[in-house]
């Protein structure tokens, strides 16, 4: 009997050792947030293209979410400037534009806002700013994703830009934002948000995308500065939390099968994995259940039939409308 028990113990140890060897990842364990995102909550997202991934996942589940009113933005100085303008309703003026050849570009804006006409460009920018204010004051959560601490200052305007708009490089001065400067700018931003929206929750993330055009070493130094700055902000402002998207990709999913062909951007599988970690952290069981249900419904809603005139498709459309109406009745807060 003792012999059998000894053999059994050895077999269990061997199985445990094999299981350890077969592990292909070092999974990051995240403590669930005490504050939870609910479907009744409006969300406001700003920052790098990773922000757009989270924003799109929220929309896929019919959350009320608003994203990047000035276009995708990467550095904390420009993010803070944009948020400060929204909070204080500081309108854009001609001083915030750069004219290059025929086009007027925004110092703080994506190229979608550029125009041949100065007033048209400003009208688009200020309309987006007004809408962003309306969305922000309704929000209970703000998601901010920092991408890089490397910034470009337009020499003539003496302003850090969010987008260089392919303007010749000699018109800009490139440099690192130091940790203290980022903390100062982000603290001012946080104070403004807290004054406008006391009790709001903020989630900081760092983009897991490596900006290798700046160089491998420069990218690492840039991300390290961001990590230190966010650490300080989360210590000073208790309403701020950190979600480790950067660490999930770099340490948990550290295999190129989780990247797109450029070997820089996370692929759909990686984005889905990060999203599931995000849900585990900030959703309760009911919200997660509803999101999964609504995501399936959204996939049906976005289905495009090759033969829309067939009876089968008409039946599918009728059933889908019935599901959407049922969802509206059960969850009136959904953005359907």
N, C-alpha and C positions, 0 to 999 in steps of 0.2 A: 504494500500500500504506500509506504514511504517512497519506494523506488518510482512508482507511477506518478506520485505527486512531484518528485524531483524532475522527471522527464517532462511533465506538463509545464512546470515553471520554466524550464529551459526553452521549450517550444514557444511559449508566450513571449519570452525575452527575444528570441530570434525573430518572431513576427513583428514585435515592436521595433526592432532594429531595422528590419526591411522596410517597414512603414516609414521610418525616419529617413532612410535612404531614398525612398520614392518621392518624398516631398520635393516639388519643383519650385516652390515659392516660400518666401518668408512673409506670411500674411500679417498685415498691420491690424491690430485690435484697437478700435476707437471707442472711447467711453460715450454712450448715448447722451445727447444734450438734455438738460433738464427742461429747457424750453422747446416746445414742439410746433412745427408748422402745420396749420390746419387749412382746410379748403376755404374757410371764411377769411383767410389772410391774403391781402395784396402783397406781392413781392416786387422789389426793385433791384435790378441787376446792373452792375457797371464794371467794366474792366476789359481784360484781354479776351481772345476768342474762346478760351475755356469757359468764360462766363456765358457765352452764347450757347455752349453745349448744355449747361445746366438750365438756362432759360428755355431752350427748346424742349428739354425733357419735361419741364413744368407745363409748358403749353400742350405737350402731347397728352398730358393727363387733365387738361382743361383747367389748370390753375389760372388765376389772374396775375400775370407777371408782365413787367415792362422792362425793357433792356436798352442800354447804351444809346441815350438820346442824341449824342454827338457822333455816334459810330464807335467801333471798337477802339479802345484806348489801353495802353500798356504800362505807362510809368506812373508812379504814385503822385508826382507833382501835378500832372495833367488831370488825373482822376480827382484829386483834391480840389483843383481849380474848378472843374466842371460841377462837382457837388456843391461847392460854395456858391457858384452862380445860381444853381437851381434853388438852393435853400434861401438865398437872399434876393432871388428874382432880378439878377443883374443882367440886363440885356446886352447882347453882342452889338458892337458898333464897328465902324469902318477901321478902327484901330486894331481890331481883332482879325483883320483880313490881310492876306499877302497876295499881291497881284504878280503873276508870273505869265509872261506872254499875254494871251487873251483872257485867261481865267482868273477869277477872284477865289482864293482858297481860304478856309478858316484855319487859324492857328490851332484851334482846339477840335477840329472836325475832320471826319472822313471825307474822301473825295466826292461822295454822293451829294454833299452840300455845295460843292463848287459850282460856279455859274459864270457866264459871260457878263452878266449884269450884277453890279455890286449890290443893289437894293434887293434883287431877287434872292441872292445868296443870304443876305441878312434876314430876309423875311422867312426863309426856310429854317434858318438856325433859331430864330426867336420863336417861331411856331413850335418847334421841337422842344425848346426850353420851357415854354408855357405848358405844354402837355406833360413834360417830365415833372414839373412842379405839382400838377394836379394828381399825377400818379403817386408821387413820393409822399404827399401829405396823407394819402389813404393807406400807405404801406405799413406793415408791422414787421417786415424783415427787409434788410438790405444786404445783398451779396456783393462783395467787392473782391475782384481777382487782380492781383498785381502781377505784371509780367516781367518787368525789367527795371533796374535802377540806373540803367544807362540812358541819358537824356540828351536832347539836342536843343540848344538855345539859338533862336534866330538872332543873329548879331545886330542887325539894324533895329529890329523891334525890341530886342533885349527881353525876349520872353521864351520860356520853355514851350516847345510845340508838342502836340499829340501826333502830328503827322507832317512829314517833310514834303509830301506831294511831289516827289521826284525833282524837287528844285535843286540846282547845283549845290554840292556839298560845301563849297567855300563860303556859302552864306550862313553856315551854322557852326557852332562850337559844340563839340561832343565831349561829355564828361560824365563821371559817376556822381549820383546823389549819395552823400554820406548818410549814415544811419541817423545821426542827430537831426539833419535837415528833413529827412523823411518823417521822422517822429514829430517834428514841429509842424510840418504841413498837415499830416494826418490828424494830429491832435486838434488843430484849429478846425478841420473838417468835422471831427467827431463832436466838438463842442457846439458847432452850428447845427448839426443834426439833432443833438440832444435837446437844444433849446427849442427847435421847431417841433420835434417829435419825441417828447420824453417817454421813456419806456420801450422804445423801438429796439429790436434785436439786430445785431450786425454779425455777418459771417465773413471772415477774411479767408481767402485762399491765395495760394501762389500758383501761377500757371505751370503745369508740368511740361510745357513745351520749351525745349532748349533753343535759345536764339544763337545758333551756331555761326550766323553771319558776323557776329561780334567776336567769334573765337571761343574755343572750349574753355580756356582759363578765365577769360573775361565773363563768360556766361556763368561760371561757377561763383565768381566773386560777386556778380550782380545778384544772383539768387540768395547768396549768403547774407548780403545786406538787407534784402527784403525780409528774410526769416527773422533777423535780429530786430528790425523795425516793428514787425507785427507782434513779436513777443512782447515788446515794451508796450505797445498800444493795448494789447489784451490784458496786461497787468494793471494799467492805469484806468482803463474803461471796462467795468465789469459787464456791460451790455455787449461786449465784443467777444466772439469766440473764433477759434482757428480750426478750419477743416483741412486735413493734410492730403489734399489732392496731389501735390507735388511729390510727397513721400510715397504715396500709393503707387504712382507710376514708376518712380526712380528706384524704389526699394522693394516693393511688392511685385510689380509687373515688370521686373527688369529682364525682359526678353524681347527681342525684336519682332516676335510674332504678334506683339500687342501694338505695333506701330504701322503706320501707313508706309507706302513705298518710299517716301522720302526719308524714312527712318528717324523722323523728328516728331511728327504729330501722332498722338495716340489714335488708334483705329477705333471702329465702332464697338468692337468687343471690349476694349479698354474703357471707352467712355461709358458703356453700359455697366461695367464692373464698378467704376467710380460712382456712378449714379446710385447703384444698389447700396454702396457704403454710405452715401449721402442720405438715402432714405432710412437706413438703419440708425443713423445718427440723429436725424431731425424729424422723422415721422413717427407717429404712434401706429399701432397695428391697424386701426380703422382707416387712417389716412392712406397708409400703404396699400391696404386692400382696395380702396376706392380708386387710387391711382392706377393700379394694375388693371382694374376693370375698365377704367376710362381710356387707358392706353390701348387696350384691345379694340375698344369702340372707335377710337381715333384712327387706328389702322384700317378698320372697315370703312370709315368715313372718307379716307384718302384713297381708297381703292379706285382704280380707273379701269373700267371694262373695255375690252376690245370690241364688244358688240353691245352697245347700250340700248339698242332697239329690241333686243330679245325679251321674251317673256320671263326668262330666268333672271335677267338683270333687273327688270321691273319689279319682280317679286323680292329680289335682294334689296332694292331701294326702299320698297314699302316696309320691309322688316327693319331696315336700318332706321328709318324715320320713327318707327314705333319705339325702338330702343332709345333713340335720342330724346323723344318725348317723355319716356319713362325716367330717364336720367334727369331731365329738367324738373320733373315732379319730385323725385327723391332727393336731389341735390340742387336746390335753386341757386346756390352760390357759385356753381360751376360756370366757367367762361365758355359757354357753348355757342 
